Amino acid sequence: MIGDFFSFLFAAFVIDPIQSEVALRLEQARAPVAVVSQVNTCLSTTAPALLDRAAQDFWWAGSTIVSLTTGFTTPAELLDASNPACGAIATYLTQSAES
């Protein structure tokens, strides 16, 4: 029960901001449909992986929530750059956040 509540908090403070930032950046860039499709694939594989990690490592989950809400970590940094569906998107979002 506590794990479910913690997963809900993690999704609200981490997963939702990732999806929002990616959607906003794609809208601003007027990304083609193919890119949007790739992003949806990336998010559909990354979100469950992040939730699994949060469920297994409460310390990581808590520190990630704090880092994200305070701005020390960007949502783009949580995307799995080694995932073929996420690599280009993660790189683009990380580079655009730095500039």
N, C-alpha and C positions, 0 to 999 in steps of 0.2 A: 504494500500500500504506500509506504514512504517512497519506494522506488518509482512508483507510478507518478506520484506528486512531483518528485524531483525531475523525472523525465518531462513532465508538463512544463515545469519552470525552465528547463534547459531548452526545450523547443520554443518557448515564448521569448526567451532572451538571446538565443543563439540562432536557431534554425530560421525563424521568421525574419530576423534582420538580414541574414544572408540572402534569403529569397527576395526581400525588398530591395536591397542594394543592387543585386544583379539585375532585377527587373528595371530599376531606375536607370542604371547605366546603359542597358540595352535600348531603352526608350530614348535616352539622350543621344545615343549613337545611331539611332534609326537602323538597328541591326536587321539583317535579312532573316527570313523565316528559318533558313537552315541553321543559323547561329542560335536562334531562340530554341529550336528543337534540340540542339546539342546541349544547351544550358539546362533544359528540362531533364535530359538524360543524366547530366552531371549531378543535378540536385536530387534526382530520384535515387541515385546510388550513394551520394555523400551523406544525405540526411540520416538514413538508417545507420550508417557506419558511425557517425558522430553520436547518435543516441545510444548505440551499443557501448561505445567507449565511455560515455557519461554514466551509464548504468553500472559499469564495471569499475570506474575510477572516479569516485565522488570528489576527491581533491582536485583532479584535473577539471572536472565539470564546473566546480565552484570557482576555481581560479579563472577559467575561461569566461564564465559569465561576468565576473568582475572586470577582467581585462577588456572585454567587449563593451561593456556599459561605460567604462571610463575612457575608452578610446585608445588604450595601449595596444589592442589587437583589432584589426579590421576584419569584417566578415570574410573578405576575399582570402585572407591568410588561412582560413580554416578549410578552404576547398582543397581537395587532394590533387596536387599538381601531377602526381604520378598516374592518376586515372586518365586514360586517353580522352574521355569525354570532358574532363575538367582542366586539363593542362593549359590549353590556350586561354581559356576564360580566366583561370586563376592568375596567370601571368599578366594578362591585360588589366585585370582589376587591381592587382598589386602595383603595377607600374603606374597606372593612372591615379592611384591613391597617393603615391609618392610625389607626383609632380604637382 
